[in-house]
């Protein structure tokens, strides 16, 4: 399907399902999920096997739960082995009529930043968190041979899907994924290619979303680019200590713009301009680092920047680079530095610098 056709399909799906609050959950969730699966171009679930031996991707996957009160039976709304357990609900816009049991969560237990927006009703958050807990119980009840799925999905039909992940394989810490700001996927979010691709990966290649794997690849790629810059500077006989500190300042500046300490993409844009005019590099980057050290106006960014405490930018000299080396830094800055643990900055330098 072309981009225009895909966009039309997304809009049709949103129009069809948005605002269908308070419907019959059991009647609607299969239709909703089947249409979502088709929209994402994913394979449909398999017919259920009466013996339950091969129900690796099915609706209503039967499980036996074990607890202090004895064994009980349950059904996973949608299950895909090695991928996810999905629990579906359908809430009401103006409150949720629900019997609250003694073990249910209460609205006061829910952090403010985690509260949802279904009518700005905190009861909705209670419903969703109870559904997450139920999904975790189902995941625990799966056959040992299946292991713990990396994802738990909580679907409020016609409203949103909450995503939780635990890549440890132990099922002890399903946390909001990819973070607490974006773990809820609302219907209108499906307009984003990135969101749709994230859902596809949850179905087809969930381990590829493991941040540790992403971080490792990003680290290797960045180290290769830094090595090219380091080699060029070492050939010009700059002291290794000066090269190391210069690269560290570059690394930190790339990290700072991705975590919101500097304006978004600001350093990358500076590098793009310097790549066109390499002679401006030492002046523009040096003045930026001076502003970061003092907390003053950064002329190259046309804005005042935060003061970075300590002495990291007190020596703010930017070593002269050629167009090719500036291009390597620009490529390194294009990575998502939120995925790079600052604790491995030293490792990055070790991989980039001459061992001597």
N, C-alpha and C positions, 0 to 999 in steps of 0.2 A: 504494500500500500504506500502511495506517495505521501509526501509531507502534508499536502493539502487534504488528501483523503483521510489521513490519520487524524489531523486536526478536527475535521468534521465528525469523525467517529467519536472522538473524545467529547466534543460539545454535545453530541446526541446522547451519549451515556450520562453526562452530568445533568442534562435537562430531564432525562427520563427518571433519574433516581433522586436528585436533590430535593430535599424538603419532604420526603416520604417518612415523616416521623410517626411513631406510634403504630406502625403496621404490625402484622403478625410475623414475628421473627422466624418461626419455623417455615412459614409459607414463602417468605421473601428471600431468605439468605442464600439459598441454592441458586435461585435465578440471578440474584445480584452478583454472586461470585462467578457463576458461569459466564455472565456477560463481561465481567472484568477480565477474566482469563482470556476470553476471545479478543477483547480490546488490546490486551498486551501481546497477543500472538503466541500464547502459551498452549501446550498440549492440555486437553481436557482431562479431568480426573477419570480413573478407570471405574468400571462397574465393580461393586463390592463383591467380594468372595465370601460365601456363606461360612466357610471354615475359618476365616480371618487370618489364614496363613500368609496370604499374598496381598493383603490390603495395604500396599505401600503408598498409594496416592488415591485416596477415596474420600467421599463424603461419609459422615456417620461411621467413623472407624470405632469399633467396639473395643473397650479396654476394661480391665478389672482393677479397681482401686483398693489398696490395702491401707487400713488405718486402725486406730485403737478401738473404734467402734465395730470393727469387723470388715469383711469384704463387701464391696458394692460395685455395681456396674455403671459404666458411663459411655458416652459416645462423643468422640472428637468431631466437631462440625466439619472441618476439613483438615486432612492430614497428608503430609508428603514426607516420606522417610528421608532422613538426613537433611531436611530443609526446615520444616516448620510444623507447629501445632497451631491451628486457628480456631478461636472461639468467637462465635457470632452473637450479637445482641441487636435489638432494635429499640432505641429509646424514644421518648416523647419530648417534644419541643418545650412544653410547659410543665416540666416535672415528670417524675417517673413513679408510677404506682407499683410498688415492689415491697414484698414482705422482707423486712430486715431481720436476719437471724443473729444469734448471739455472737457468731464469729465474723459477721460482716464488718467491713471497714466503715468509718464515719468520715464525714466531710472535713472535720477538724484535723484528721490525720494526714490530709493531702497538702503538700507544700503549695504555696500560692502560685509559683511559676509552673507547676504541673497541672493546674486546673484547666479544664476544657472550656468549650464555648457553646455547647448545645443549650441555647436559651440562657447562657450564663448561670446554669443551675448546677450547684455543687453535687446534687444527687446524681448527676450524670457521671461525675468523676468517681463516685462511690461504685456505681454500676460497672464502669470500665475496669477499675482496680479489682473488684471482686471477680470479674471475668478473667482478668490476667491470672489471678490466684487459681481459678478453676483450671485454666489452661496449663499451669505449672503442675497441678495435680495429675492431669491427663498425661503430660509428658513423663512424669515420674512412673505412671502406670504402664508405659509402653514395654514391650518385651526387652529384656536385657540386650539381646542381639541387635536391636535397633539403635541403642545408644540414645543420648540426649540430642534432640534437634537443636541446631544453632539459633533458631528463631522461634519466638512466640508472637503471633499476630492476634490482636483483638479488634474485631470488626464491628462497628456500629453501622448497620445496613443503611445506606443512603446518606451517610454523614462522614465517617472517617475510618481509617485503619491505624491503630497504634502498633508500633514496631518495637520489640524488645529482643535483645541478642545476648547470648553467652557462648563464646567460641571455645571455652575451656573444655567442653565435653563432659562437664560435671553437673550442670544444671543448677548451680548454687547461686548464680548472680545474673539473672536476666535483667538487663538494664536498658534504659531508653536508647534507641539507636536511630540515627547516628549520634544524636545528642538530645538534650532535653528541650531544645528549641524546635527541632524538626522531626521528632519521633512520631508525631501525628501527621498522617497524610490525609488531608481533607479532599473532598471530591474535586474542588477547583485546582488543587495541586497537581492533578493528573495532566494538566495542560503542559507541565514541565517535562521535557524529554529526560532530564536527569532523574526525576522522580519515577517515571515509568520504567527506566532502565534499572533503577534500584530494586523495584518490585520484581522485574524479570530475573535479576540475579538471585533474589531471595528464593525464587522458584527453581532456577536452573543451576546456579553456581554460587550457593550461599557463602562458601568459604572464601571466595574471592573478595568478599566484603569485610573480612577480618582485618581490622586496622593494623595488626602487627605485620601481616603479610604486605599490606600496602606500604607501611612505613619502611620495611626492609628494602623493597624495590626502589622507593623514592630515595632512600639513603644511598643505595648503590649508584643510582643514576646521577645524583648530585655530586657524589665523591668523584666520579669520572670527570665531570665538568670542572670541578675545582682543581683536579690534578692538572688539567690543561693550563689553567691560569697560573698555578703554582710553578709548573715547569717553565713557562715563559718568563716569570719573574726571577727564578733561580738562574736562568741562563744570562740574565742581566746582572748577576752577582749581588742581588739584594740579600741582606742577612736573613737567615731562616726565621729568626724571631720576628723580624719586621713583616715578613711574608705571612707568617702564621697569624699575627694580630690583625693584619689587614684583612685576611680572609675571614677571621672570626667576626670582625665588624660587619663585613658583607653579609655573613650568615645571620647575624642577629638582626640586621636591618630587614632582610627578607622575612624573617620570622615575625618581626614587629608589625609589618604591614598586613600580614595575614591574620594576626590575632587582634587587630584593631588598635594597636598602639600608635600606628601611623595611618594616614588616609589610605583607603583600599587601593592597591595596585600602584601606589605612588612611586615606590622605588623602582619597580619594573618599568614604569614610564620614563623615569630619569635615565635608566640604562638604555632604553630604546632610543632616546634622543642622543645620548653619548655614543651609541653605536654608529649613528650617522655622522657624528662630529667628535671623534676620539679626543681631540685636544681639550674639550670641555670637561672631560671626565674628572681629572684631579680637582679642578675648581668646584664643580657642581657637587660632587659627592663629598668633598672635604667640607664645603660650607654646610651641607645637610648635616654632617656629623657634628659640626660645631654647634649648630642649632639644637641638635639632640642633647649635646652636653650641657648647654646653657638653658634650654627650654625657651628659646627665642624664635624669631621669624626665620623660616627656611625659604630663601628666595626662590630656589628651584621648584619648591612645591607650592609657592604663593600662599603660604599659611603658617601660622605659629604651630610649633610642635611641642609635645610633652618634654619635660626635663627627665633625662635618664640618669638617675643617681649613680654615684660611684665614679670611678676613673676610667671606665671602659672607653669612652669617647674623648677623654682629655687629650690623648695623642690621636688626633683625627686625620692624620696624613693619609691621603689616598694615593697609592702607588700608580704611576702611569701605566696604562694598558693600551694595547692595540685594538683595532676593531674586532678581530676574531676573539680575543680574550674577553672583551666587553660583551660580545655575543654569548659566550659561554655563561657569564654571570646572568645575563638576561634570561637565558634558558633555565638556569637554576632558579631564578626568581619566579618563573612561571609555575613551578610546582606548588602544590597546596602544603604550605609549611605548617599548617595545623596538624598535619599527619606526621610531622617529624618531631620526635621527642627531644627537647633542648638538651637533655642529659647526654645525647650522643654527638653533640657538636664537636667534642674533643676527638671522638672516633672518626668523624668526617675529616678533620684536619690530619689525623694520623694517616688516613688512606690517601689524602691528597698530596702531602708533603714528601719530599725525598727522605727516605729512611735515615740518611746520614745527617 
